[in-house]
Amino acid sequence: MPGLVEAIHVSPEYEQLPEAVDSVEVTVDGVRGDRYFGAKNLTLIEAEAIEGLQADTGIELTAAESRRQVLTRGVSLNDLVGKRFTVGEVECVGEEWCEPCSTLQSLTHPGVLRGLVHRGGLRADIVRGGRIAVGDRVSDRVAAG
């Protein structure tokens, strides 16, 4: 591991396209200012998955269109299911793969659902809040304390 946070996207409204931000504050309840605050989780997707979608299908999907809050590079998110890891100052536990759904496809492009199967990202439970900024590390080395 470690990987990096390449982008962060939040949206206060459900159907609004998430906007890029430089950093976010995260509590155990979620990402402040995001439509899913209160869901007690963080969603991540690999930049490599979005690039793979385009290479495999020709579909161009932006990080914002993926509807995931954190875009990573250099880390296998699927491998983090059931494991503790950090994103910037935030400590998480990988909960489950964040498989694409028909809503994502209806808001984006035909073929996205099939093209992102098993690479649609990760839903992680938030154990300890803090700040996440673009350029922060994603690491499975959790500091004690």
N, C-alpha and C positions, 0 to 999 in steps of 0.2 A: 504494500500500500504506500505511502500516503498519496492522496489525490489533492486536487485544488477545487475551490469554488470558482467557477468561471462566470456565473451570472446568478442574480436573484430576481425573482418576479413575484409581485403581490397584486392582488385586486380586492378592493373592498366589496365589490358587487359580483354575484354569481356569474352572470353572463358577460361581464365586462372582460375584455382581454387584459390579462395581467400586465403591469408596467414594470420595467426594469428599475431597480434601485441599487444604490451602492452598498447598503447595509440594512439589516433589520434587527430589531430586538425580539427575542424569543423568550417566552415563559413556559412553564409546564402546561399552560393552556393552549399554546400555539404561537403563531407569528403575529405580532401586533400589527393591526391595520389590514390583515388579510381576511377574506370572506369566510375562511374556515377557522378563525380564532375561536377557541372553545372545543375544538376537535381533539386537542391534546396530542397532535402529531405534526410531523414535518414531512413534506414530500420532496423527493429528489429524483433527478434523471441524469443519465450520463450523456455528455456531448457526443460521445462515440456512438450511442444508440441512435441519436437523431441523424448523425452522419451516415450510419449504417442503413437507416431507413431510406435515405435518399439514394445511396449506392445500390441498394437492393430493389427499390421500387420506383425510383425517380420522383418520389414525393418529397417536396421541400416543406419541412415543418420547422417553425421557429421555436426557440426555447419558450417564449411566451405562450405560443399556441399549445405547447405540451401540457399546460396548466399545472406544472409542477413548480414548487417554490424555489428550489435550488438546482442549478445546473452544475454538474461536476465534470471533471476531466481527470483521467488517470487512476480511477478506482472502480473496482467491480462491485456495484451496488448489490447485485443478487447475492454475492457472497456474504453480505452483512446481515442477512436475515438471522435473527436469534443472537446477534452479537452486539456488544457495546462498542460505540465509536464516538468520535467528536467531529463536529463541524464548527470551526472557529471555536468559540467559548462554550458552545452548546453540546451537552452530552445526550446521546440517544441510544436506543436499542432498536435494531432493525426488526420491524413487526411482520411485514409481508411484502411480496412483490406488489407493485402498484400497476396492475395490468390495465391496458387501455379498455375503454368502455364505448358503447354506442354513442353516448353523449359527446365524447371527445371527437369521434368521427363525424358526428352531425355538425359540430362547430368548426371542423377543419376540412379534411379532404377524404374522399372515398379511398379505401385501402389502408388508412392509418391503423384501424383496429387490428387487422391481420398483420400489418407490417411491424407493429410494436409488441406483439405477443412475446412474453418472457424478456422483454427489454424496455418495458414501459416505465421503469423506475422502482422506487422503494418508498414505502410508508414506514416511518420510524416514530416510535413513542419517545416523547421528550422526558428525560430524566432530570436534567438540570438546565435551566435557561441561561441566557447570556446574549452576546452579540455575534452575528454572522456578517462578514463583509466579503465582497469580491476579493479574491486572492488568498483567502484563508485556507488553511489545510483541512483536509478530511482524513482522519487517522483512526486506526483501530487501537492506538496506544492511548488509553485513558489514564490521566494523571490521578493519583490517589488523593483523597481529601476532598 
